């Protein structure tokens, strides 16, 4: 075969590989945004390393409870908190900057983040001593979290009591900085979300640290259920 014919064949042979490479590049670019969103859901609670997964292999069971927000019975400053099961709706967060009462599910899963905020099951139950760590997606339930200011009041309702907190610190931190989400002897509520970024996922987190102001345990838990 002459050199001229060989040179004419090269473009025809290379063309399919070139087209395949272009298609692969287009698909890769198209997948960047969906991947970013999935990654956001996966590590928004890099509390994932603090959480406790369901103990069985039957999968996630979501339990939507009716949470008491108006309790007319007697209350006490001390009482017993009720530890929820993984996937259970056990609290509502109320604050002036939030458009709706934010449902809080126990545990961290993408399915739960679609329905509300998630509390790391490696943190403490609301109303007990230690750090209660709750996060939600920045485009949904915690979209206005960054609007909170110091001294703002946050109320958390459960079926065993109502708990009031005051914002004492505004925080920004990276995924490698776990000082705000790890267990602590100090009793506090930590709320956080991803820092909003139009380009996709970000390694920055924004949130608030709150100190307890008032605890009102329901004296008759059965009445509050």
Secondary structure by P-SEA (a helix, b strand, c coil): ccaaaaaaaccccaaaaaaaaaaaaaaaaaaaaaaaaaaaaacccccccccccccccccbbbbbbbcccccccccccbbbbbbbccccccbbbbccccccbbbbbccccaaaaacccccccccccccccccbbbbbbccccccccccccccbbbbbbcccbbbbbbbccccccccccccccccccccbbbbcccccccccccccccbbbbbbcbbbccccccccc
